[in-house]
Amino acid sequence: MTGSNVRPPPARDNGCPTGDSAGPCREDRPLSTVPHQQLPAVQKLRVRFAKRGRLRFTSHRDFQRAFERALRRADVPMAWSQGFTPHPRVSYAGAAPTGAASEAEYLELAVTRVCDPEQVRAALDAALPPGLDVVEVVEAGPGALADRLQASSWAIELPGAVPGQAAAAVTTFLAAASVPVERLTKNGVRQLDPRAAVLRLTADTDADPVTLRAVVRHQSPTVRPDEVLAGLRLVAGFTPPQPPRTVRLAQGEWDDDTGVLGDPLADAPGRDT
């Protein structure tokens, strides 16, 4: 073969043989395209994180992207799924609605090396933006994480609401046998009953602003805080004069006998209680 027929080697840009800096070899490529070995998972970690401030408007899908970037930046030795499109083994549980803040979001991840949970917490927290805050990481206990998340505790602040009206609306709501409200879904209008899901509801009229405190059972379809407010409007004509501010305070197992919402990480191995 003569020199004139020798083709030059392909251009390389940022380590990518195609020369395409926007291709799968770029530094910010998604985790599902990062070369990896299919190592077995040797440990599962459960993560509690918070959505605060402006980051409460982060959608669940946007959080997933941010969290997968944080896993890479924190150098967490992730286990990967099998198949043609492997992805990091992360299980998300019951995300709060977009626009609601939360102090108690949970996920579980599988890793290929035994890790110190506190070191993982610190590394992930540093890799995520302020407002997406990793509160706690523990080694997974027995059973499935989702089975431990049976109900949520919510605080719904009602700026400008009249305390007596809010309290009366709660009394009327709790006295109702059912409160059918409608939700618009991609498949059309769906009817659900927030009254059946509400385990406890009170109006804290001493708080400023007036705050509803609700414990809502997880069911299918999931009843959201705005649907509890829709129920108050339906049965009592109560409408907050200003947009409410909603925070999920806790998730856990509900005890019907004691009326207590348990901590889903309480029996984690080695956890300080």
N, C-alpha and C positions, 0 to 999 in steps of 0.2 A: 504494500500500500504506500503510495507516494505521500509526501508531506502535504500536498495540496488537498488530499482526500481525508486527512486526519481532522476529525471534528474536535473542537475544543471541549473541555469538560464543562458540564452544566454550571451556570453561575450559582454562587452560594450567597445567600443573604441571611444573616442572623442564624447561621447553622442549618438553613433549609435548602436541600439540594435542588428544589424547584426554583429558587430565587424569589419566591413569592413571600414577602414579609407579612402578607395578610393571611397566609395559609396556616395549616395546622401546626407548623413549627414555631410560630411567633410566641413570644414570652407570655402573652396573656391568653393563650389558647385555653379552651375549657378543659376541665379535668378529665373528661371522658376521652380526650385524644392524647393525654400525656402517656408516653411509653411507660410500661410498668411490668412487673412480674406478678403472676397470679399466686401470691403467697396466701396461705390460709390465715384466717382471723384467729388470734389467740386471746383477745380480750375485747369486751364490749364496754363502752363508756356511755353514761347518760348525762346529758347536758341540760341545765336550766339556764335560760337566757331571758333578757328583758328587751322590750321595744319601748323606747322613751322619746319624749319630745317630738320633733318633726319626723323622726324615723317611724312613728306609729303609722304613717301613711305608706310605708313600704309594703308592697304586695308580697304574698307568700312566695311567688316565683322569683321576685327580685331578691328576697332574702336568701333563697336557695342559691342563687348565683353568687351573692356576696359571701355566703358561708363557705361555698366550695373554693372560692379564691382565698379565703382566710385559712382553710385547711392546707392549701399549698404553701402560702406564705409562712405559716407556723410550722411547716415541715412535719405534719402529723403523718405517721406511717399507716396510711389508710389501706384497708382491704377493699378489693374491687369485686364487682359482680362478674359473672361469667357471660359468655355469649359474644355476639358480633359487635355490640355497642356497650362495652363495660363502663360502669360508672361507680363512683365511690359508694360504699355501703353505709348510707345514712338513712335512718327512718325518722320521718317527721310526724309529730302527733298533734292533731287538733289545733291548727293555727288560729289565732285570733283574727277577727275580721279586719280588713284594711281600714285604717282610721282609728282603731281602738288601741290604746296603749296596753302594755301587759308587763307584769312582774313575774310571770310564771308560764313561759313557753318551754316546751321540752322536745328533745330529739335524742336519738341513740345512734352511735357510730361504732363501727368495728375496725380494729387496728391489728396490724401484723406483728407488733412488738408490745410487750408489757410496758405500759406508760404510767408515770406518776400523774394522777388526775389533776392535782393542783398545778403542775407544770403545764399540762395541756390547757387548763382554764386560763392561766396567765398568758400563754402564747396566743390562744385564739382571741382573747379579749383585746390584746394589743393589735391584732391583725384586722379587727373589725372596726368600723367607724363608730365614734361616740354616739350613743343612742341605741346601738345594738350591742348590749353589754352581756358578757358571759358571767353569770352569777355564781354558778357552781357546776363542777364536774365530779362525778363519782363513778366507781366501778359498778356495773350493772348487777342488780340483785336478781333473785329468782322471779320467774314469770315474765309476762310481756308488759312492756311499758304502757301500751294502750289500755290494758285491763285495769291499770291503776288510776287512770284519768276518767273518772266516772261523772264528775261534776265540776263546775267552775264557780268561783266567788267573784262577783263583779261590784264595782262602785261606779254609779252613774250620777255624775254631778249635773245639777239642773240650775244653771245661772239664771237669776231673775224669777225663779218659781216661788209661789206663795206657799209657805210651809203647810198651812192647814189644807189647802187644795191638794197638795201632793199626798199628804197622809190619808185624806178621804178617798182619793183615787186608789191607793194601795188597798185600803179596806174593801172597797167595792170589787176590785180585781180578785182578791183572795176569796171573796164570798161566792164568786161565780163558779159554776160547775165546769164550764168550758168557755174559752174565749177564742173563737176562730178568726184568724187573720190571714191575709193573703200575701204571698211572696211571688214576685215576678222572676221567673227563671228563663233560661234559654229555650226551654221546652214549653213555655207558657206560664200561666198563673197556677200556683200551687197553694193549697190551703193547709195551715198547720195551727196547732193549739199551744200557744206559749204557757197557758195556765197549767197544762198537764206536766210541763217540764220544770216549772218553778217550784223548788223545794222550800225556799224561804224568801220573803220579800218584806223589807221594812223601809220606812222613810225616816232618815236621820234629819229631823227638823232643827236640831241644834247646830248642825254643820253649816258652814258658810262657803259655798252655796249649799242649799238643800241637796242631800245626796241619797239616792236610792241604793240600798245594799241588798243584793240578790244572790242566791245560790241557785244555779240552773243545772239540771241534770243533762248530761250528754245523751242525745238520742238521735234518731234518724227520721226526718232531717233535723240538723242542729238548730236549736232556737237561739237567736242572737239577741243581744241587749236591745237593739232597735225594735225588735218584734215584741219584746216586753212592753216597751213604750207605746207601740201600736195598740197593744191590748188595753193599756190604760186609757188611751184615747177612745177606743171603741166602747168600753163599758162605763167610763166615767167622764168622757169628754175632756180629759186632761191632756193638754198639749204644752210642753215647755216653751216659754217665750223666746228662748235663745237655744242655739244648738247645744246639745248635751256633750259632756266630756266623759268618756268611758275608759275604765281601767280594769283589766283582769288582775285580781290580787292573788289568786291561788287556783290550783287544780289538784284533784286528788280523789281518793275513795271516799264515798259518802256513807256515813254510819246512820241508819235510820233511827236507831235507839238513842244515840247520844246527840244527834244533830251536828256532828263534827265532821269537817272535811279533812281527811288525813293527808300526810305528806308522802308523795309517791316515791321519794328517795330515802325514806326513814330507815330502811333496813339495808342500805348499801354497805357492802363489806368495808370495814375500816373507817366508816364515816364517824366524825365527831358529832355527838348529839347534845 
